[in-house]
Structure formats: structure tokens, C-alpha cells
């Protein structure tokens, strides 16, 4: 019992220190922050060669429940795809006739014995979090989709040369029209909406 308490303190997880059978109480200041919370849901296509992810799609949602996750998966993932997720409830309503879902339970293991994991998603999130803490110091909700997609692009082009990355960015810039988000930014015109989904 003592080692569990010490372990919880070292890991700084308040929720794991709450006695069994009791409901955690949310602090008022935290409840206010919770209203502005946004979730980056990442979908990464794993290459057949075992070289990691070959394509990354990111969507922003207000929470990670089945009502948010199911439409995103239906929108971005082809039917009859095998999905590897964590054991979160957000993936529980996916139709088993359309998707084969394998889940890893992180409270027990990082990777199942048969190789099922969600390490590609976790690696994406770790880089996004480090950028928030170390470089950007905050990602406001109106611009969070831009930050998240920047890191999706970085993940997808990490094996390209600098010249290939430059050509890729320039090709994307010249294919799209003026940005609704960035036109007039320097003059104080900030984005008045946020990208969700």
C-alpha cells in the first residue's frame, strides 16, 4: 500500500489517489479551464513496410467521446480498415461491420504481445506537447487546428530532404487561395471562429 501511494505521488496523478468508490471533485478553477479544452484526435496510417506512419490526419474536437470520435472516423477512415486504438470509450460505438478494432489497455501494457499498439499516435502527441511547453507556450483554441496540422505535416515529411519539404510547402501554398485565418492578422484581424472536426 505504501509503495502505491509513493508511486502515485511521484507520478503526480491526483485521480489515482482518490479512494475507491469515491467520485473525484473538480476544482472550480479547473472546471472553467475545462470549458475551453480541445482534443486533438490523430489518425495515422501505418506503412506496410514497418517504417512507421505514412500519413497523418488530425481533427479537433471538444471531447474524446463516441459522439465526437465516430463521425471523424467515418469521415476520414475507409470502411473495412483495421484500427488500433487505446481502450478509451470514444471508440466504443464504431460499427464492427465497418471497422475491425484492436485496442491496447495502457494501464496494463504499452504494446500487446501480438504487436497491437497506438505508438504512432502517442509519438505524434509527445511532439505536439513538447512544442506547446517548450516553443509555443500555449495553443489557443482558435488556432489549435493549425498547430496540430503543422505537426502532422512534420510527421509526414520527416524523411524528406529540406528541398523536398520546401517543394511540398510551396506546392500546397500555390494550390489554395487566400487564407481566411491569416489575411489581415498583422493588422489585428484575428480568427473569429475555430476549426472543429
C-alpha positions in Angstrom: 0.0 0.0 0.0 2.8 2.5 0.9 4.6 1.8 -2.4 1.4 2.6 -4.3 1.0 6.0 -2.5 4.6 6.9 -3.2 4.3 5.8 -6.8 1.1 8.0 -7.2 2.9 11.0 -5.6 5.9 10.5 -7.9 3.7 10.3 -10.9 1.6 13.3 -9.6 -1.7 11.7 -10.5 -4.3 13.1 -8.2 -7.1 10.9 -9.7 -5.2 7.7 -8.8 -5.0 8.8 -5.1 -8.8 9.1 -4.7 -10.1 6.2 -2.6 -12.1 3.5 -4.5 -15.8 4.2 -4.6 -15.5 8.0 -4.4 -16.0 10.4 -7.3 -13.3 12.9 -7.9 -14.3 16.5 -7.3 -13.4 19.1 -10.0 -11.9 22.3 -8.6 -13.9 25.4 -9.7 -10.9 26.9 -11.5 -10.3 23.7 -13.3 -14.0 23.5 -14.4 -13.6 26.9 -16.0 -10.5 25.7 -17.9 -12.3 22.5 -18.9 -14.8 24.6 -20.9 -12.1 25.7 -23.3 -10.5 22.3 -23.6 -9.9 20.9 -27.1 -8.8 17.4 -28.1 -6.6 16.6 -31.0 -7.7 13.3 -32.5 -5.0 11.8 -34.7 -5.4 9.1 -37.2 -2.1 7.7 -38.6 -1.9 5.3 -41.5 0.9 2.8 -40.8 3.0 1.7 -43.7 3.1 -1.9 -44.7 6.9 -2.0 -44.6 7.1 -1.3 -40.8 8.6 2.1 -41.3 6.1 3.9 -39.1 3.3 6.1 -40.2 3.0 7.2 -43.8 0.0 9.6 -43.5 -1.4 11.7 -40.6 -4.8 13.2 -40.3 -5.7 15.4 -37.3 -9.1 16.6 -36.3 -10.0 18.8 -33.4 -12.9 18.0 -31.0 -14.3 19.3 -27.8 -14.0 15.9 -26.1 -13.0 12.4 -26.8 -16.2 10.5 -26.5 -18.1 8.3 -29.0 -20.2 11.2 -30.3 -17.1 13.1 -31.3 -14.9 10.2 -32.5 -17.4 8.1 -34.5 -18.2 10.8 -37.2 -14.5 11.6 -37.6 -13.6 8.0 -38.1 -16.4 7.6 -40.6 -15.3 10.8 -42.4 -11.6 10.1 -42.7 -11.1 6.3 -42.4 -12.2 3.9 -45.2 -14.6 1.1 -44.3 -13.0 -2.4 -43.7 -9.9 -0.8 -42.1 -8.3 -2.3 -39.2 -8.0 0.3 -36.4 -5.5 0.1 -33.5 -6.6 2.3 -30.6 -6.3 2.7 -26.9 -9.0 1.3 -24.7 -10.9 4.6 -24.4 -14.6 4.7 -24.6 -14.6 7.1 -27.5 -14.1 4.2 -29.9 -16.8 2.0 -28.4 -19.6 2.9 -30.9 -17.7 2.2 -34.1 -19.6 -0.3 -36.2 -17.8 -3.7 -36.1 -19.2 -4.4 -39.6 -17.3 -1.5 -41.0 -14.1 -1.5 -38.9 -12.0 -4.1 -37.1 -10.8 -2.6 -33.9 -7.9 -3.8 -31.8 -7.2 -2.0 -28.5 -4.3 -1.8 -26.2 -5.0 -1.1 -22.5 -2.4 1.3 -21.3 -3.0 0.7 -17.6 -1.6 -2.8 -18.3 0.8 -2.5 -21.2 2.3 -0.2 -23.8 2.0 -2.9 -26.6 0.1 -6.2 -26.7 2.1 -9.4 -27.2 0.7 -9.7 -30.7 2.1 -6.2 -31.6 -1.1 -4.1 -31.3 -0.3 -0.6 -30.1 -1.0 3.0 -30.7 2.6 4.2 -30.6 2.3 6.2 -33.8 -0.4 8.3 -32.3 1.5 8.6 -29.0 4.7 9.7 -30.7 2.7 12.4 -32.5 1.2 13.6 -29.2 4.5 13.7 -27.4 6.0 16.0 -30.1 2.9 18.3 -30.0 3.0 18.5 -26.2 6.7 19.3 -26.1 6.2 22.1 -28.7 3.4 23.5 -26.6 5.5 23.5 -23.4 8.9 24.4 -25.0 8.3 26.6 -28.1 4.7 28.0 -28.3 3.9 28.2 -24.5 0.2 27.9 -25.4 -2.1 27.0 -28.2 -5.3 29.0 -28.3 -8.4 27.1 -29.3 -9.0 29.2 -32.5 -5.5 28.3 -33.8 -5.1 24.8 -32.3 -6.0 23.1 -35.6 -3.2 24.9 -37.3 -0.6 23.8 -34.7 -1.9 20.2 -34.8 -1.8 20.1 -38.6 1.7 21.6 -38.7 2.9 18.7 -36.6 1.0 16.3 -38.9 2.9 17.7 -41.8 6.2 17.5 -40.0 5.5 13.8 -39.1 4.6 13.0 -42.7 7.7 14.7 -44.2 10.3 13.8 -41.6 12.1 11.5 -44.0 12.2 14.1 -46.9 15.1 16.3 -47.6 14.9 20.1 -47.0 14.5 20.7 -50.7 11.6 18.2 -50.9 9.9 19.8 -47.9 10.3 23.2 -49.5 8.7 22.0 -52.7 5.9 20.3 -50.8 5.1 23.5 -48.9 5.3 25.7 -51.9 3.1 23.4 -53.9 0.4 23.5 -51.2 0.6 27.3 -50.9 0.0 27.9 -54.6 -2.9 25.4 -54.7 -5.0 27.2 -52.2 -6.5 30.7 -52.3 -6.1 33.5 -49.7 -6.4 32.3 -46.1 -9.5 33.3 -44.1 -7.5 32.8 -40.9 -4.4 34.8 -41.7 -5.5 37.6 -44.0 -5.1 40.8 -42.0 -3.5 39.1 -39.0 -0.8 41.7 -38.7 -3.4 44.4 -38.8 -5.2 42.9 -35.8 -7.8 40.8 -37.7 -7.8 37.7 -35.5 -9.6 34.4 -36.4 -13.2 34.7 -35.2 -14.0 31.0 -35.4 -12.3 27.7 -34.8 -11.9 24.6 -36.9 -13.6 21.6 -35.3 -13.8 18.1 -36.9 
